[in-house]
Amino acid sequence: MDFNLSSDDIAMQQSTRDVVNELLKHEPNFHETNEIPAVIDETLSNMGYYGLSIPQEYGGLEIDKVTGALVQLELARLPPQFWAPIRSALGPTPHVLVNHGSKEQKEKWLPEIASGHKKVAFALTEPDAGSDVTAMHTTAVKKEDRWVLNGTKIFITNANIADIIIVFAKTDASQGRNGISAFIVEPSTPGFSLGKPMKTMGWMVEGLFEISFDNCEIPLQNLLGEENKGFYYALEGLSEARVNVGCQALGGGDIALEHAIQYAKDRVTFGVPLASHQVIQHKLADMSMEQHVARLLLLEAAWGLQNNKDIRLQSSYVKVFCTETAHKTADSALQIFGGSGYMKGMVVERVYRDIRVLRIYEGASEIQRNMIAKQILK
Ligand SMILES: Cc1cc2nc3c(=O)[nH]c(=O)nc-3n(C[C@H](O)[C@H](O)[C@H](O)COP(=O)(O)OP(=O)(O)OC[C@H]3O[C@@H](n4cnc5c(N)ncnc54)[C@H](O)[C@@H]3O)c2cc1C
């Protein structure tokens, strides 16, 4: 096995780290004002990050999945709000579009998504249907030359800025998972409405919304892929997205660890730096070791994606292990900071809150363990 990164990988990783370090200078002010300066999105879109996973023929960078993971590990050192729209552009939406969209749909949307001019959202979850997707109530009924959508989706990231939302709805209620389809909905469509922003524990900007459809009529050609295949498209998109969530988690863990190491060197207790106490050294050693193991698992899954392997098992491993490892890392980092770590404005405090959600969305840990058990017991 070759564990060496290519020179291109190293260059891309380094240029991303440089950009991220520059943008991190805006973090203290962001903690004060809760406002994201426009330069953040401008810089990231100029670097082409919106198009990381989009084919070159549609204006994307279409980089190798391992390189993509390395880039995301760097981007994830930023507060998640700084690059939330990019995360959506790397998530299941473009995956479903690239793999199942018609030629017209791809030509219309992918170049705009790759350039960052059009933002995307993915709407699967409903008030009564989160982990149990098939319990969804939203329906799409075909009427002559259009589909008519009715229902409500909840916790939809970036719904307020999205130009295109991939919405999942029941097209044949009697068929369970075989009766769900995917649609492209533009929020300007009559019958679509955006709810109030939902207040969250982390990500302290408005980014999460309920959306609803009241006889929302969309053209027949907005069906994405084949009718009644939507459930499988969502699963497929989420399998890749879980590797991205692993990157978000470990990038957060990395920056928490960096801050903890620096603090342990600077802070003096009982006449010596914290880093001289063996208990603290062991804590840091465990954090570093666990982050490293998780990164190997993540890169293996990214390699599998790149090489068209079946990564269903690995992506569940990544989702659970990377998010739980990063949570442990952030918790230990905060502990090393003592009372200061609990104060607003500290990076470890921000990371601790922001990465908590990663164990919930895009398939909660319990559901991933169910999926792993199902595969190893079959
Ligand atoms: C910040 C944030 C952003 C999100 N963004 C989006 C988005 O953009 N688009 C979107 O569609 N959704 C989004 N979601 C929704 C997210 O995917 C769901 O919250 C998640 O799938 C869990 O569903 P739920 O909240 O309904 O929990 P439930 O399904 O009600 O589960 C509650 C708890 O029970 C556990 N559980 C459920 N069933 C089982 C079982 N069979 N065995 C063992 N344990 C079980 C779950 O793991 C969980 O811990 C977002 C959520 C958050 C918090």
The ligand as a Gaussian input file, in Angstrom:
#p B3LYP/6-31G(d) Opt

LIG

0 1
 C      -28.302000      21.214000      12.166000
 C      -29.102000      20.224000      11.362000
 C      -29.074000      20.302000       9.978000
 C      -29.858000      19.422000       9.216000
 N      -29.900000      19.576000       7.848000
 C      -30.762000      18.807000       7.126000
 C      -30.940000      19.039000       5.719000
 O      -30.326000      19.937000       5.129000
 N      -31.836000      18.268000       5.047000
 C      -32.554000      17.282000       5.655000
 O      -33.317000      16.603000       4.971000
 N      -32.414000      17.040000       6.991000
 C      -31.551000      17.780000       7.743000
 N      -31.424000      17.579000       9.099000
 C      -32.232000      16.541000       9.734000
 C      -31.423000      15.346000      10.193000
 O      -30.965000      14.600000       9.088000
 C      -32.318000      14.529000      11.165000
 O      -32.424000      15.297000      12.349000
 C      -31.745000      13.156000      11.432000
 O      -31.878000      12.335000      10.301000
 C      -32.458000      12.473000      12.616000
 O      -33.841000      12.498000      12.446000
 P      -34.774000      13.027000      13.635000
 O      -34.242000      14.320000      14.141000
 O      -36.182000      12.998000      13.165000
 O      -34.587000      11.969000      14.810000
 P      -35.411000      10.588000      14.980000
 O      -35.425000       9.816000      13.717000
 O      -36.714000      10.905000      15.628000
 O      -34.479000       9.840000      16.027000
 C      -34.330000      10.314000      17.387000
 C      -33.200000       9.514000      18.030000
 O      -33.550000       8.126000      18.062000
 C      -32.579000       7.362000      17.359000
 N      -33.271000       6.307000      16.619000
 C      -34.263000       6.453000      15.703000
 N      -34.626000       5.261000      15.222000
 C      -33.845000       4.332000      15.828000
 C      -33.711000       2.915000      15.734000
 N      -34.435000       2.196000      14.868000
 N      -32.812000       2.285000      16.525000
 C      -32.030000       3.009000      17.378000
 N      -32.095000       4.353000      17.506000
 C      -32.987000       5.012000      16.730000
 C      -31.882000       8.324000      16.416000
 O      -30.598000       7.875000      16.088000
 C      -31.880000       9.589000      17.260000
 O      -30.795000       9.533000      18.155000
 C      -30.645000      18.431000       9.863000
 C      -30.639000      18.353000      11.277000
 C      -29.904000      19.248000      12.019000
 C      -29.970000      19.149000      13.519000

